[in-house]
Amino acid sequence: MKKILKWSLVILFVVLLIDLGIIGIKIFSHDYDVIPESYIGYVCFLMLAVCGILMLFSTRCPYCGKVQITKGKYCPYCGNEKNSGNSKVEK
């Protein structure tokens, strides 16, 4: 899931940059009809926000399985170190 979210973020960011470049070129050449491009940019921006929020809340403790918002070394719920051991919680 994290790989999909990371690749989605990268692809959406590239599409947003290309879209903003097209808007800039159109405005520079005095063509002010940029409504379709602005809709594309708006949708990309919203999807970037959703992917960012999902990435923030997709980190889970390998021991207790609770969602981790902090990037600390220890789980605030169970107190175990996050990166030591191979214990995984089955869903």
Secondary structure, 3 states (H helix, E strand, C coil): CHHHHHHHHHHHHHHHHHHHHHHHHHHHCCCCCCHHHHHHHHHHHHHHHHHHHHHHCCCECCCCCCECCCCCCECCCCCCECCCCCCCCCC
